[in-house]
């Protein structure tokens, strides 16, 4: 019966219905009953930190016809916070659960949103696919190159819908200008500069303290090697406290702009990466990796992508806090989450489009209409009505670029890459292809 229901979801589109049917007004509950449970996608939201509010709209919107079966997090306060937010949007109560494994064991769940810390993205997504679930996995989709290959292999093996949260792939104005670039609007595109500028402040120096009340530290660590809890780790600062959990700013935010650059230039794996990166601000605080990075990726056909990421120096180099500049033989393009501008070769403005998008820029958590569209695309692909805007086999190539520049920083050396298969042609780099996993938590397919 469950298999039949899932086949029905994939094969049957959901009619766009309002709250007035056949001239008769119906209640929200009646509306959902009319749509029927066979067409409804049962979803679980796993990881209820700062990204969680971005999903409230698309999950609770009646016409999307999804039901929130579970809220899942290792911190009780985040479960309670999320339940409170959703209570004003939906007329039922999802189950609250700390352990993702219990969520995945429920055969009624069709899909999960994986918004956990970075080190959980591939392991949790693979576990979900093995349990028959579709997956919307937040960026970065992987913590290292081993996982980057694994999540793609799992998607192919289990034949699930897997979308990465690089939501600008669903941005109408970005799609429009990328199509224009591909159709020759600036001649041959040969270089792109992807940038991100923020004003993050000092972070606490790590010191061993008691695990915060309620936090399931064992589950938080999951696949990562075990260590004692250090102050502030669970509350976002895991991003900057070494490589146990995070992927630095390139993985945290560079994923988005680097992806747009690669999309615009129509390139796959690079053939070379070089970096100039260091910790430049608050030299005595707890931030353990670079906060400033310039990376250069070289590609076949003499194409180049540069990544300019500054986490804690807010100097306005590009006139925006994040975005991508694409150079071509006959002009150039600037594009960010709210606008695009096309210039001719002399630098004269040809077109200046300001979109109606309200997608967040550098604010923690983010969200907005582009995220909404990206999530709806995920739902409609599960139903068989659309194709993914960011399928994992393509998104993982952009993700690989993040890993390449992080590895180059960690070994303090640039290196060549096999552009056909993405392998790093450097022995020291290949030592960081994977990571150490806690025994019993190694991701396998």
N, C-alpha and C positions, 0 to 999 in steps of 0.2 A: 504493500500500500504506500509506504514512504517513498519507494523508488518511483512509483507511478506519479506521485505528487510532484516530485522533483522534475521528472520528465515533462509534466504538464507545465510547470513554471518555465522551463526552457523553451518549450515549443509554442506556448500560448502568450500572445501579447496582451497587455492590460489596456482596456479601453480608457480613453481620457474622459472620465466622468466627473461631473460637478456634484454639488449637493442638491441639485434640482433634477429629478429624473422623471421623465414623462409628465412634466408639468406639476409634479408633486414634490414638495419640500420634505426632506428626510433628515433624520438626526445623523450625527457622525457614526454612532454605533450601528444604526440601520444601514448606513452606506457601506460600512465594512462588511456587514453580513451579505449585502447584495453582491458585492464584488466576489465574495466567496473565498474560502480558505485555500482552495487549490491554487489560486493565483498569487497568494500572499507569500512574500519572502520573509522567513524567520531569520533575524540577524542577532548577533551578539557583539557588543562593543567591549573590547578588551584593552585596558589601559585608559585610565580616566584622568589623566593629567591635563596639562594646558591645552592640548589639541582637542580634548573632548567636546567643548562647546561648538566646534566647527561642524560636528555631525548632528547636532540637535535638530536643525532645520530639515535636512533631507531625510532623516529617519522618521521624524514626526509628521512630515507633510502627508496629508491624507491621500492625495492622488498618487503618491509613490507606492502605496499599498505594501508597506513592509510592517512587520511587527517586531518590536524590540523584545527579544526573549530574555536576554541576560545583560546585566552590567557586571563587569569583572575587573577587579583591581586588588593588588596586594595590600593596599592601605585602606582601612575602614573609613577614614574621614573622606577619602575621595569617592568611595562608594556612596556614602550618605550625600555628599555634595551633588553628585551626578543624578542620584534618585530624586533629589529635590528639584533640580533644574528640569528634568524630564516630566515631573509630576504636573507641571503647569502646561505641558504641551500634549500629553497623551492621557487617555482616560482609563488606563490600566497600569498595573505595576509589574515591571520586569523583575525577574529573579536576580538577587544580588549574590555574587559568588567571588571568592578570592582566588580560586584555583582554576586556571585555564583548562586543565585536563578534565575537570568535571563538566565544564561547558562543552568541550569537544565531544564528550561521551554522549551528549544528548542528540539523538538522531533527528530530532525535529528541527535543529538549527541548520539552516541552509548556508549561511555565510557569516564570516566574522570580519570585523574591522580591527586590525592589529595596530594599535597606537601605543604599544609598550615601548620601553627604552630600546635603543638600537640593537643591543646584544640579543634581544628576544625576537627580532623581526623575522629572520630566516627560520630559526628553530620553531618558533610558534606557528609560522605560516606553513611550514612543512608538516608539522603535527596536525594542523587543521585540514590540509589537503588529504593526508592519510585517513582522516576521519570523514572524508567526503564533503568537506566544506569549500565553498568559494572564498576567496580572500581579497580584501582591500588592505594592502599593507602600506603603512606610512613610509615615507622616505626616512632614512636610507633603507632600501630593501634588504641590505646585508651588512654584516659587520666586517667582512673580509672577503677576499676573492674566492676562497673555498666555498663560502656560503653563497656568494654571488652565482657561482655555477650550480650549486645545489638547488637553489630555489627555482631556477629555470628547468633543471632536470626533473624536479618534483612536479612542476606544472605539466610537463609533457607526459610524465608517467601516469599521473592521476587525472589528467584531462579536466582540470578545474579552471574557472575564470579567476585570473589573478591580475589585479591592477595595482600599480604603485601610485602613491599619493603625490606625484609631480603634476599638480592640478593645472598648471599653466598649459598643459596639453589640451585642456578643455576650454581654454579662454578664447572667446570668439574673435577678439581683435588680434590676438597673437596668431591664431590659425590663419586669419586673413593676411597678415603681413608676411608670415612665413611662406604662404602660397605665392604671394607676390614676388618674394625673393626667388623662389624656385622657378617662377615663370619669367625671370630675367629683369625684374624691376631695377636692380642695381648691377646688372651685368653678371659676371662670374663672381660669386661670393668666395673669398679666399681667407678671410680672417674674422674672428669674433673675440670680443672681450666681454667676459662674464664677470660681474662685480657685485659685491655686497659690503655695505658699510654700516656698522652699528656702534653704539656707545655703551657697551656693557661695562659694568663697574667691577670693583674689587670682589673677589670671592673668598670665602673663609679658608684659612689654612686647615688642612685635614688633621684631625686628632681623633683618636679612638674614644668613642663614647658608647653609652648604652643604646641599643636599638630603640628608635622612637616607639612610643606606645601604639600597639596594634599592628605595626608593620611586620609583614611576613618576609623577613630578610632572606630566608632560605629560598622562597619563590622569586623574590626580586632578583637574586643572583642567578637562579636557574642554570643556564648552560655555562656561566662564567666560573672560573676557579674561585674557591671559597676564600674569604678574608674577613677580618673583623670589620665591624661597621665603623665608618668615620663620619663625623659631623657633617650634616647637610647633603650627604651623598644622594639620598633618594629624591630630594626635592630639586630637580633640574640640574644641580651641579655635577651629577654623574657625567654630564657632557664633557666636563673639563678636567675631571680627576683621573687622568691617565687613560689607558686603552682597554680597561676591563669591560667597560659598558658603552662608551661613546665612540664617535668617529670624527671628533673635532668639528670646526666650523664648516669645513668642506662638505662633510656628510650631513651636518645639521641644516645648512642653508645653501651651500654651493651646489648641491645636487640640482636645485631648481634652475639656476641660471646656466650652469654647465650643460644641462639637458637642452635648454632653449638654443644655446650656441651650437651644439652638435646637430640638433634638428635643422637649424637654418643652413648649416654647411653640408648637410647630408653626408656625414662621415660616420664610420664605425669605430673600431678600436684605433687608438693612435699608434705611431711607431716609435715615439720617444716622449719622455717626460723629464722636465727639469724644474726644480723649485728653489725659491729663495724665501725661507720661512723662519720665524723666530717668535719668542715671547717678547713683546716690546713694551707692554704696559704693566704697571703694578708688579714690578719685578719680584717683590717679596711676598706676594699673596699665594693662594692655593692653586691657581691655574697651572696645570702641569704640561700642557702642550703649547704649540704655537698659537698666538692670537692674531698674527699677521702672516699672510702667505701670498706670494706671487708664483703661480705655476704656469709653465708653458708646455703645451701638448702639440707635437708635430704629427701630421697625418700624410698619408699618400696624396699625390696630386698637389703637393706644395701648399697644403692648407694648415692653418694654425688656430688654436684656441688658447687664449690667456685667461687665467682665473686670478682675479684680484680681490682677495677677501681680507677685510679688516674688522675684527670683532670689537675692538675697544679704542679705536681712534676715529672720531666722527668727521674728519676733514672731508669736505664735499668735493670729491674729484670729478664726478661725472654728472652732477646736477640732479642726482636722485640717490636714494639709499640702496637700491638694488635694481638690476636690469642687465640688458645685453646690448652690445653695439656690434653690428655686423658690417664689415667693409667689403665692397665689391669693386669690380673694374670700372663701373660707371656710376657709383654712388655709395651711399651708406644708409643704415637703418638703426634707429634707437628704439628699443621696445622694453617696456616693463609691465607691471601688472595692471596699469591703468591707461596706457597710451602707447602709440607708436608714431614715429616721425620718419619720413623718407626724405633723403637729401640727394641732390645730383652730385656729380664728380667735383664740382666747384664749391660744394658745401651749401648751395642754395636749397632752402626748404621747398620740397615739392608737395608734401602732404603731411598734415598734422591731425591725427585722429585721437580724440579723447573718448575712451569708452565709458559706458555706464557701469563698469565693473566696480564693486566695492570690496574686492579681495584685499585682505590685510597685507601690509608691507613687511616691516620688521617687528611688529608687535608680537609678543609671546602668544602662542596658540594659533593666532590667525583665524582664517575662515572667511567666508563670503560667498558671493554668487558663483565664482569660478569653482570653488570646492563643491558647492551644491551640484553644479553641472557635471563635475567629475564623478561624484557619487551616483548621480542618476544614470550616467553612462554605464557605471558598474552594474546597477540594478537591471538596466535594459539589456545589457549583454547577457546576463544570467538568463533573462527571458527569451533570448534569441532574437531580439529586435534591433540591436546595434552591435557594433564592433568596438572593442576597447580602444580608448584614446592613448593609453599607456600600458600596453601589454608587457608582461614582465620580461620577455625575451629581449625586447628592445630597451626597456627602461634599465635593465641590468647593464647595458653597455655604457650608459651615462654614469651609472653607479660605479663601474669599473674605473672610470677616470678619477673619481674621488679616492678610491683605494690606491691608485697609482701615485697620486701626489702625496697622500699620507705616508705611504711606504717610502717614497723618495725623501721626505722629511725625516723619517725615523732612521734611515740608513745614511743620511747626509750625503746623498749622491743621486744624480739623475741616472737614467738607464734606458736602454732600448726595449721595445715591446714587439712581439710578433703581431702584426696588425691583422693576421688571418684568424688567430685563435685567442688573442689576448694574453698570452703567457708573457711573464716578465723575464727578460733575457739577462738576468743578473742573479748570481747565487745568493747574495745577501738579501736581495729583494724577495726571492722565492722562499727564504726562511720565514717570511711574514705572509706567505700565501694563505695560511690558515692561522689558528690560534690554539691554545690549550683549553680543553673543555673539562668541566667537572665530570668525574667518572659517573657513568649512567645517564648523562645528559647530552652525550654526543649526538648531533643531528645526523640521521641516516635516512635513506630512502630505499 
